[in-house]
Amino acid sequence: MAKFKWTGPFRIRSLLERCLEDGPWPPACEGVYLISTKTWKGTPDLRCGPLYFGGNTGGSERFRTRIGDLLADMHHFFCDSTGHHSGGQSLYKWCKESEVHPADLFIAWATCKPWCGRCAEIDLAKHFIETWDERQQVGLLNKKRPPWCEAHNKWIE
């Protein structure tokens, strides 16, 4: 697995309450994030209750914006025909069914060097599961498999 340098986790409520402060905030690009039910120290594992992970696999500076899309949709800022983040919508549905307020979940983000967005998502998935079919057994809500990395011939089965 890539050697991730994690920032957080933060209770989402606390992160939003300090929106006017200087940071720490997710980087503009080259990052992965994790939503979990519990806090953790060092490196996350299954005990933190991972629910969803993601990143931006392209080279755009939309990583922080992508997290904003996730948080908006987690808090039901979408309609049947609109929305920005399918993972945020899955988390909203889970929160509603589980009677957990989305702001009570935890978020963390990480970077690694050298950076490959596709490999980073694959490595994060492999940190929690060996095969993609195992994701539901551990409670991950991700529907889409991280994309195959052509540059490094890497993917999760």
N, C-alpha and C positions, 0 to 999 in steps of 0.2 A: 504494500500500500504506500501511496505517496506520504511523505512526512508533512502532515498538515500542521499549520500554525493557527490554532483556534483563538477566536475572540468571543467571549461570552462563556456560557449562555447567560442570556438576560430574560427575565420575565417580560413578555411582550408589553404588558401594561406599563412596566417601569421604563422600557425603551421609549414608548410613545410619550410618556409624561416628561421625558427630558429632551423632547424634540428641538428645543431652542438652544440646547447646549452644544458645544463643539464636538463632542464625541465620547467614546469611540463610535464610529459609524462604519457601515460596510464600505469596502472600496468601490470605486466606479466600475472596475472590471476585474477579471481573474480571481473569481471566488466561487465557493460552494457554500450552501447553508443547510442547516438542520433544524427542524421543528421537533421538539420532544415534550413529553408530559412532565418530566422531572429535570431538575438541575443536575449537573455533574461537574467533575473537576478533571483537568488534564485532557484526556481524549474520551469522547463519548463511547459508550458500549450499550448493549441491549438493556441494561438496568435503567438507563435514562428514559426508556419508553419512546424510542424514535418513532415518529409518525410520518414524516415527509422530508425528503432532501431534494436539492436541486442546485442549479447554477446557471451560468450563461456559457454555452459551449462555443459561441462565436467570439470574435475579437472586439465586439462593440462595447462601449462604456455604458451598458445597461444593467449591470449587476445590482447596484443599489436600487434602481428603478424597478427591477424585477421583484426584489423583496417588497417594495412598496405595493406593487400589483398583488402579490401574495397576501399581504396584510389587509389590503382593502377587501379582497374577495373573502378572506377568512371571516371578516366582520360583516358580511352580507351586503357589500356594496357592488352588487351585480343583479341582473335580471335574467329571465329565462333565455333571452336571445343575446345577452351581452355579458361581458366579464373580461377580465384580463388574464386570469391565471386559473387553469383547471385544478391545480393542486390546492389553491386557496379555497376553491369551491368544494373540493373533497374534504378539506379540513373543516369548513363551515358545517357540512353535513355531519361529519363525525362529532363535532362539538355539540350540535343540536341533539343528536341521538344519545350522546354520552352525558349530556347536561353539564358540559364543561365550557366556561366562557373562553373564547379564543384568546383573550388578553391574559389568561392565566397559564397559557402554554409558554414554552421557552424557545428562544431562537439563538443560534450561534452561527458564525460564519468563519470560514477558513481560507487560507491561501497556501500555496506550496510552490516551490521552485525546484526544477524548472517547471514552467506552467504549460499544461495542455488541458484545456477545458473539458474535452471529452474523456481523457484519461482520469481527470480528477473526479468526475461524476461516477465513472466506473469503479475507481478505487474506493470511493465512499460507499457505494452499493456493496462492494465485496467485503467491506469492513463489517457489515451487518448480516449479509447473506451470501451463501456460496452460489446459489442459482436464483434466477429471477422468479421462478415459481415459489420460492420460499418466502417471498416478501409478505404475503398475507399471513403466514404462520407467525411472524414476529410483529405484525401490526402495522407495517408500512402501507401507507395509502397511495403511494406512487402507482399510477396506471401505466405510464409509458416507460419502457426500458431505456436506460441511458444509451445514446447513440454510439454505434461502433466507431472506434478511432482508426481510420484508414492509415494515418501517419505512423501509428505504433502497432497496428494489427491487434487491437485489444478490444474486448467486449465482455459482457457478463452473460453466461449461458442461461 
